[in-house]
Each structure stands twice: as C-alpha cells, then as structure tokens.
C-alpha cells in the first residue's frame, strides 16, 4: 500500500514530539511544586531565616512525605528552598527549557 511507510514515519514523529512535550510539562510542574514546598518550609518553619535545626525539620518532613508519596520526597535536597532566590517562573523556565 503506497504511503504506509510515510504514514508510519509521521505518526512516529507525532508520538515522539508529544512525549517530549509531556515530559517537559511534567518536569516543569515538578520543579514548581518542589520550589513551592521549599518556599513554604522557609516561610512557615524557618521564618525566612536559616536555622541550625532546619536540617532536622526538613529530614522529618521528608520522611513523612516519603511515607505518603514515595521515595521522590525522601531527599532533603528536594524540599529545601532554593538558595538562588529564583522565582517559581524563573526556576520552571530554567529546568523546562531542555
């Protein structure tokens, strides 16, 4: 059947490009979520200041979140506020542009 090879190629490109867009969107949303978690911890628990006990608090929160949501929330580095002070939009744009 003429054109079947081209149809297969076109559909493959459509699937691949859609998967790439979905991956970028999901990654952008995850970065934004982690940024908001870190900002909330900084605001509510640390009062905007770094504290010696912050590692203990973040460790405890990480364990509790990991118990409910899985190992992706178990790392303290994932829930701590960004030191760069980028806004959520800047952070998301930086990581989603790939």
VMD Tcl script that builds the backbone (N, CA, C; Angstrom):
set m [mol new atoms 294]
animate dup $m
set s [atomselect $m all]
$s set {name element resname resid chain x y z} {
  {N N UNK 1 A 0.848 -1.174 0.000}
  {CA C UNK 1 A 0.000 0.000 0.000}
  {C C UNK 1 A 0.890 1.232 0.000}
  {N N UNK 2 A 0.801 2.077 -1.033}
  {CA C UNK 2 A 1.654 3.264 -1.112}
  {C C UNK 2 A 1.339 4.245 0.022}
  {N N UNK 3 A 2.381 4.857 0.575}
  {CA C UNK 3 A 2.213 5.874 1.606}
  {C C UNK 3 A 2.200 5.326 3.017}
  {N N UNK 4 A 2.156 4.033 3.183}
  {CA C UNK 4 A 2.115 3.443 4.516}
  {C C UNK 4 A 3.396 3.755 5.291}
  {N N UNK 5 A 4.524 3.691 4.620}
  {CA C UNK 5 A 5.806 3.987 5.276}
  {C C UNK 5 A 5.841 5.437 5.746}
  {N N UNK 6 A 5.360 6.342 4.904}
  {CA C UNK 6 A 5.346 7.761 5.283}
  {C C UNK 6 A 4.379 7.997 6.433}
  {N N UNK 7 A 3.224 7.326 6.403}
  {CA C UNK 7 A 2.255 7.451 7.494}
  {C C UNK 7 A 2.866 6.978 8.807}
  {N N UNK 8 A 3.553 5.845 8.769}
  {CA C UNK 8 A 4.205 5.327 9.964}
  {C C UNK 8 A 5.248 6.310 10.489}
  {N N UNK 9 A 6.039 6.877 9.588}
  {CA C UNK 9 A 7.052 7.873 9.978}
  {C C UNK 9 A 6.391 9.093 10.610}
  {N N UNK 10 A 5.336 9.604 9.977}
  {CA C UNK 10 A 4.636 10.783 10.503}
  {C C UNK 10 A 4.029 10.518 11.879}
  {N N UNK 11 A 3.395 9.362 12.034}
  {CA C UNK 11 A 2.800 9.020 13.329}
  {C C UNK 11 A 3.867 8.837 14.403}
  {N N UNK 12 A 4.992 8.249 14.024}
  {CA C UNK 12 A 6.102 8.096 14.977}
  {C C UNK 12 A 6.611 9.451 15.443}
  {N N UNK 13 A 6.751 10.396 14.532}
  {CA C UNK 13 A 7.190 11.755 14.896}
  {C C UNK 13 A 6.160 12.427 15.803}
  {N N UNK 14 A 4.890 12.243 15.507}
  {CA C UNK 14 A 3.832 12.815 16.333}
  {C C UNK 14 A 3.901 12.268 17.756}
  {N N UNK 15 A 4.043 10.962 17.882}
  {CA C UNK 15 A 4.126 10.337 19.204}
  {C C UNK 15 A 5.371 10.815 19.948}
  {N N UNK 16 A 6.507 10.828 19.275}
  {CA C UNK 16 A 7.761 11.254 19.919}
  {C C UNK 16 A 7.697 12.703 20.365}
  {N N UNK 17 A 7.206 13.591 19.520}
  {CA C UNK 17 A 7.154 15.013 19.888}
  {C C UNK 17 A 6.163 15.248 21.022}
  {N N UNK 18 A 5.052 14.519 21.027}
  {CA C UNK 18 A 4.084 14.650 22.112}
  {C C UNK 18 A 4.680 14.161 23.430}
  {N N UNK 19 A 5.380 13.050 23.392}
  {CA C UNK 19 A 6.026 12.547 24.602}
  {C C UNK 19 A 7.039 13.545 25.147}
  {N N UNK 20 A 7.799 14.176 24.274}
  {CA C UNK 20 A 8.780 15.173 24.709}
  {C C UNK 20 A 8.086 16.362 25.366}
  {N N UNK 21 A 6.997 16.834 24.785}
  {CA C UNK 21 A 6.265 17.964 25.373}
  {C C UNK 21 A 5.670 17.587 26.728}
  {N N UNK 22 A 5.120 16.389 26.811}
  {CA C UNK 22 A 4.551 15.926 28.078}
  {C C UNK 22 A 5.643 15.845 29.144}
  {N N UNK 23 A 6.795 15.310 28.784}
  {CA C UNK 23 A 7.908 15.205 29.728}
  {C C UNK 23 A 8.330 16.584 30.224}
  {N N UNK 24 A 8.467 17.550 29.314}
  {CA C UNK 24 A 8.853 18.906 29.723}
  {C C UNK 24 A 7.801 19.528 30.632}
  {N N UNK 25 A 6.533 19.313 30.314}
  {CA C UNK 25 A 5.454 19.877 31.132}
  {C C UNK 25 A 5.456 19.269 32.528}
  {N N UNK 26 A 5.575 17.951 32.607}
  {CA C UNK 26 A 5.598 17.282 33.906}
  {C C UNK 26 A 6.812 17.735 34.709}
  {N N UNK 27 A 7.973 17.801 34.075}
  {CA C UNK 27 A 9.175 18.253 34.784}
  {C C UNK 27 A 9.023 19.680 35.287}
  {N N UNK 28 A 8.440 20.549 34.477}
  {CA C UNK 28 A 8.231 21.939 34.887}
  {C C UNK 28 A 7.315 22.000 36.102}
  {N N UNK 29 A 6.262 21.207 36.094}
  {CA C UNK 29 A 5.334 21.192 37.225}
  {C C UNK 29 A 5.994 20.636 38.486}
  {N N UNK 30 A 6.830 19.626 38.332}
  {CA C UNK 30 A 7.538 19.081 39.495}
  {C C UNK 30 A 8.502 20.096 40.086}
  {N N UNK 31 A 9.227 20.799 39.234}
  {CA C UNK 31 A 10.151 21.836 39.723}
  {C C UNK 31 A 9.374 22.912 40.474}
  {N N UNK 32 A 8.259 23.332 39.917}
  {CA C UNK 32 A 7.443 24.349 40.566}
  {C C UNK 32 A 6.926 23.855 41.915}
  {N N UNK 33 A 6.475 22.600 41.961}
  {CA C UNK 33 A 5.985 22.036 43.208}
  {C C UNK 33 A 7.098 22.016 44.266}
  {N N UNK 34 A 8.297 21.531 43.888}
  {CA C UNK 34 A 9.405 21.492 44.847}
  {C C UNK 34 A 9.793 22.898 45.305}
  {N N UNK 35 A 9.754 23.853 44.404}
  {CA C UNK 35 A 10.074 25.240 44.774}
  {C C UNK 35 A 9.063 25.742 45.796}
  {N N UNK 36 A 7.791 25.473 45.558}
  {CA C UNK 36 A 6.741 25.921 46.488}
  {C C UNK 36 A 6.861 25.232 47.840}
  {N N UNK 37 A 7.214 23.946 47.840}
  {CA C UNK 37 A 7.430 23.240 49.106}
  {C C UNK 37 A 8.563 23.896 49.880}
  {N N UNK 38 A 9.661 24.168 49.197}
  {CA C UNK 38 A 10.800 24.812 49.858}
  {C C UNK 38 A 10.465 26.201 50.376}
  {N N UNK 39 A 9.737 26.966 49.565}
  {CA C UNK 39 A 9.342 28.319 49.982}
  {C C UNK 39 A 8.430 28.254 51.199}
  {N N UNK 40 A 7.536 27.281 51.214}
  {CA C UNK 40 A 6.613 27.144 52.345}
  {C C UNK 40 A 7.353 26.764 53.615}
  {N N UNK 41 A 8.317 25.865 53.499}
  {CA C UNK 41 A 9.126 25.492 54.666}
  {C C UNK 41 A 9.886 26.708 55.177}
  {N N UNK 42 A 10.479 27.439 54.270}
  {CA C UNK 42 A 11.244 28.636 54.653}
  {C C UNK 42 A 10.346 29.645 55.353}
  {N N UNK 43 A 9.156 29.850 54.832}
  {CA C UNK 43 A 8.233 30.841 55.384}
  {C C UNK 43 A 7.638 30.399 56.722}
  {N N UNK 44 A 7.072 29.202 56.758}
  {CA C UNK 44 A 6.321 28.760 57.931}
  {C C UNK 44 A 7.184 28.254 59.074}
  {N N UNK 45 A 8.255 27.567 58.760}
  {CA C UNK 45 A 9.046 26.938 59.810}
  {C C UNK 45 A 10.283 27.752 60.150}
  {N N UNK 46 A 10.947 28.230 59.138}
  {CA C UNK 46 A 12.200 28.939 59.395}
  {C C UNK 46 A 12.007 30.442 59.529}
  {N N UNK 47 A 10.826 30.934 59.233}
  {CA C UNK 47 A 10.568 32.369 59.334}
  {C C UNK 47 A 11.456 33.178 58.414}
  {N N UNK 48 A 11.834 32.600 57.289}
  {CA C UNK 48 A 12.679 33.299 56.335}
  {C C UNK 48 A 14.157 33.266 56.686}
  {N N UNK 49 A 14.507 32.636 57.772}
  {CA C UNK 49 A 15.897 32.585 58.211}
  {C C UNK 49 A 16.419 31.151 58.141}
  {N N UNK 50 A 17.712 31.015 57.982}
  {CA C UNK 50 A 18.326 29.694 58.071}
  {C C UNK 50 A 18.560 29.409 59.551}
  {N N UNK 51 A 18.310 28.189 59.916}
  {CA C UNK 51 A 18.482 27.818 61.319}
  {C C UNK 51 A 19.254 26.512 61.406}
  {N N UNK 52 A 19.925 26.334 62.516}
  {CA C UNK 52 A 20.706 25.126 62.730}
  {C C UNK 52 A 19.788 23.903 62.732}
  {N N UNK 53 A 18.599 24.058 63.275}
  {CA C UNK 53 A 17.679 22.924 63.368}
  {C C UNK 53 A 16.928 22.666 62.075}
  {N N UNK 54 A 17.166 23.454 61.039}
  {CA C UNK 54 A 16.419 23.293 59.789}
  {C C UNK 54 A 16.633 21.927 59.155}
  {N N UNK 55 A 17.852 21.388 59.270}
  {CA C UNK 55 A 18.112 20.066 58.696}
  {C C UNK 55 A 17.273 18.996 59.363}
  {N N UNK 56 A 17.093 19.091 60.674}
  {CA C UNK 56 A 16.266 18.134 61.393}
  {C C UNK 56 A 14.808 18.255 60.956}
  {N N UNK 57 A 14.314 19.479 60.835}
  {CA C UNK 57 A 12.932 19.698 60.419}
  {C C UNK 57 A 12.711 19.159 59.010}
  {N N UNK 58 A 13.608 19.491 58.093}
  {CA C UNK 58 A 13.471 19.043 56.713}
  {C C UNK 58 A 13.573 17.521 56.643}
  {N N UNK 59 A 14.465 16.938 57.413}
  {CA C UNK 59 A 14.606 15.483 57.437}
  {C C UNK 59 A 13.320 14.817 57.913}
  {N N UNK 60 A 12.725 15.368 58.958}
  {CA C UNK 60 A 11.471 14.824 59.481}
  {C C UNK 60 A 10.356 14.965 58.454}
  {N N UNK 61 A 10.238 16.136 57.850}
  {CA C UNK 61 A 9.221 16.345 56.816}
  {C C UNK 61 A 9.435 15.409 55.631}
  {N N UNK 62 A 10.682 15.225 55.243}
  {CA C UNK 62 A 10.997 14.341 54.120}
  {C C UNK 62 A 10.542 12.918 54.399}
  {N N UNK 63 A 10.816 12.434 55.596}
  {CA C UNK 63 A 10.395 11.075 55.953}
  {C C UNK 63 A 8.876 10.950 55.926}
  {N N UNK 64 A 8.192 11.955 56.447}
  {CA C UNK 64 A 6.732 11.911 56.488}
  {C C UNK 64 A 6.142 11.976 55.078}
  {N N UNK 65 A 6.692 12.850 54.233}
  {CA C UNK 65 A 6.198 12.947 52.855}
  {C C UNK 65 A 6.509 11.682 52.069}
  {N N UNK 66 A 7.694 11.115 52.279}
  {CA C UNK 66 A 8.068 9.885 51.574}
  {C C UNK 66 A 7.148 8.736 51.961}
  {N N UNK 67 A 6.720 8.702 53.207}
  {CA C UNK 67 A 5.809 7.641 53.648}
  {C C UNK 67 A 4.474 7.727 52.914}
  {N N UNK 68 A 4.038 8.940 52.619}
  {CA C UNK 68 A 2.756 9.128 51.944}
  {C C UNK 68 A 2.853 9.135 50.424}
  {N N UNK 69 A 3.963 9.684 49.889}
  {CA C UNK 69 A 4.046 9.937 48.455}
  {C C UNK 69 A 5.168 9.199 47.740}
  {N N UNK 70 A 5.969 8.451 48.448}
  {CA C UNK 70 A 7.026 7.687 47.801}
  {C C UNK 70 A 8.392 8.313 47.959}
  {N N UNK 71 A 9.392 7.577 47.455}
  {CA C UNK 71 A 10.778 7.961 47.700}
  {C C UNK 71 A 11.192 9.275 47.048}
  {N N UNK 72 A 10.454 9.788 46.092}
  {CA C UNK 72 A 10.795 11.056 45.464}
  {C C UNK 72 A 10.751 12.231 46.421}
  {N N UNK 73 A 10.111 12.035 47.564}
  {CA C UNK 73 A 10.032 13.098 48.558}
  {C C UNK 73 A 10.936 12.834 49.749}
  {N N UNK 74 A 11.778 11.820 49.638}
  {CA C UNK 74 A 12.623 11.438 50.765}
  {C C UNK 74 A 13.915 12.211 50.874}
  {N N UNK 75 A 14.342 12.879 49.806}
  {CA C UNK 75 A 15.607 13.590 49.841}
  {C C UNK 75 A 15.447 15.004 50.344}
  {N N UNK 76 A 16.224 15.359 51.328}
  {CA C UNK 76 A 16.119 16.700 51.897}
  {C C UNK 76 A 16.412 17.775 50.873}
  {N N UNK 77 A 17.289 17.475 49.918}
  {CA C UNK 77 A 17.634 18.475 48.910}
  {C C UNK 77 A 16.444 18.830 48.037}
  {N N UNK 78 A 15.472 17.944 47.941}
  {CA C UNK 78 A 14.326 18.206 47.085}
  {C C UNK 78 A 13.290 19.109 47.731}
  {N N UNK 79 A 13.315 19.245 49.035}
  {CA C UNK 79 A 12.299 20.062 49.680}
  {C C UNK 79 A 12.859 21.295 50.360}
  {N N UNK 80 A 14.124 21.564 50.176}
  {CA C UNK 80 A 14.690 22.762 50.771}
  {C C UNK 80 A 14.599 23.919 49.793}
  {N N UNK 81 A 14.464 25.134 50.302}
  {CA C UNK 81 A 14.338 26.291 49.429}
  {C C UNK 81 A 15.585 26.513 48.582}
  {N N UNK 82 A 15.382 27.030 47.417}
  {CA C UNK 82 A 16.491 27.322 46.518}
  {C C UNK 82 A 17.305 28.476 47.072}
  {N N UNK 83 A 18.600 28.318 47.067}
  {CA C UNK 83 A 19.468 29.404 47.535}
  {C C UNK 83 A 19.579 30.520 46.510}
  {N N UNK 84 A 19.226 30.226 45.268}
  {CA C UNK 84 A 19.400 31.227 44.219}
  {C C UNK 84 A 18.336 32.305 44.267}
  {N N UNK 85 A 17.285 32.067 44.992}
  {CA C UNK 85 A 16.188 33.015 45.126}
  {C C UNK 85 A 15.481 33.293 43.798}
  {N N UNK 86 A 15.507 32.342 42.888}
  {CA C UNK 86 A 14.767 32.494 41.643}
  {C C UNK 86 A 13.286 32.366 41.938}
  {N N UNK 87 A 12.484 33.079 41.176}
  {CA C UNK 87 A 11.039 32.942 41.309}
  {C C UNK 87 A 10.619 31.588 40.765}
  {N N UNK 88 A 9.411 31.131 41.078}
  {CA C UNK 88 A 8.958 29.862 40.506}
  {C C UNK 88 A 8.980 29.873 38.977}
  {N N UNK 89 A 8.596 30.977 38.377}
  {CA C UNK 89 A 8.579 31.055 36.915}
  {C C UNK 89 A 9.991 30.951 36.355}
  {N N UNK 90 A 10.958 31.627 36.993}
  {CA C UNK 90 A 12.342 31.563 36.525}
  {C C UNK 90 A 12.917 30.158 36.709}
  {N N UNK 91 A 12.612 29.544 37.845}
  {CA C UNK 91 A 13.084 28.191 38.107}
  {C C UNK 91 A 12.492 27.218 37.116}
  {N N UNK 92 A 11.178 27.315 36.899}
  {CA C UNK 92 A 10.499 26.421 35.960}
  {C C UNK 92 A 11.047 26.614 34.555}
  {N N UNK 93 A 11.226 27.857 34.138}
  {CA C UNK 93 A 11.736 28.132 32.792}
  {C C UNK 93 A 13.144 27.566 32.612}
  {N N UNK 94 A 13.948 27.664 33.646}
  {CA C UNK 94 A 15.320 27.175 33.570}
  {C C UNK 94 A 15.356 25.664 33.340}
  {N N UNK 95 A 14.517 24.922 34.083}
  {CA C UNK 95 A 14.555 23.462 34.005}
  {C C UNK 95 A 13.665 22.899 32.913}
  {N N UNK 96 A 12.687 23.664 32.447}
  {CA C UNK 96 A 11.768 23.153 31.433}
  {C C UNK 96 A 12.219 23.440 30.017}
  {N N UNK 97 A 13.249 24.230 29.843}
  {CA C UNK 97 A 13.657 24.642 28.502}
  {C C UNK 97 A 14.435 23.574 27.764}
  {N N UNK 98 A 14.782 22.472 28.422}
  {CA C UNK 98 A 15.592 21.411 27.827}
  {C C UNK 98 A 14.901 20.537 26.921}
}
mol reanalyze $m
mol bondsrecalc $m
mol representation Tube
mol addrep $m
